[in-house]
Amino acid sequence: MGQRIEKLAAIYAVALGITYLVFGVMELTLGLYNLFPLMTSRNLAGIVPADVFGGLATLVIGATYLSALFLWKSAHESWGYVLVGLFLSAVFGILYLLMVCADGLSSLLTFLEGGEWTWEWLTGGSAGTGLLRPEICLFFASLPLAYLTLRRIKEIYHIPKHHKSYG
């Protein structure tokens, strides 16, 4: 059962890594494209924002996930790459999700002060593309890998399912 989980996790991590790399290249390219005068584009098709630093971070996450390819050969030390990739996914996904929530709170406060209500914070705002930001979507897509990783690490280190402390 353990090698099956490792192979499944390796496939999933590599697929996530490739997806992160594709979005990272697109974000970085659009961000660099915006550095030139008269060439401005906030996002690509409302999904990929023009963000140099976000693109670089996304490329790092993708490269980290791709390093988990050695799980295919049951190299247990490769779980570290998966864990770091999951941590980075969570950090950036939650960070951008918090930015969207802050934009929503700002919109709510403006509305409560007599301003006009707008839904722009869901599809734009300071996060670039709002809830459609690739890092947010890929964070949620990485959650099944987190489950597989925790399950396999428990098997490797013989951690019991239910631990009762007697004290």
Buried (B, 14 or more C-beta within 10 A) or exposed (E): EEEEBBBBBBBBBBEBBEBBBBBBBBBBBBBEBBEEEEEEEEBBEEBBBBBBEBBBBBBBBBBBBBBBBBBBEEBBEBBEBBBBBBEBBBBBBEBBBEBBEBBBEEBEEBEEEEEEEEEEBBBBBEBBBBBBBBBBBBBEBBEEBBEBBEEBBEEEEEEEEEEEEEE
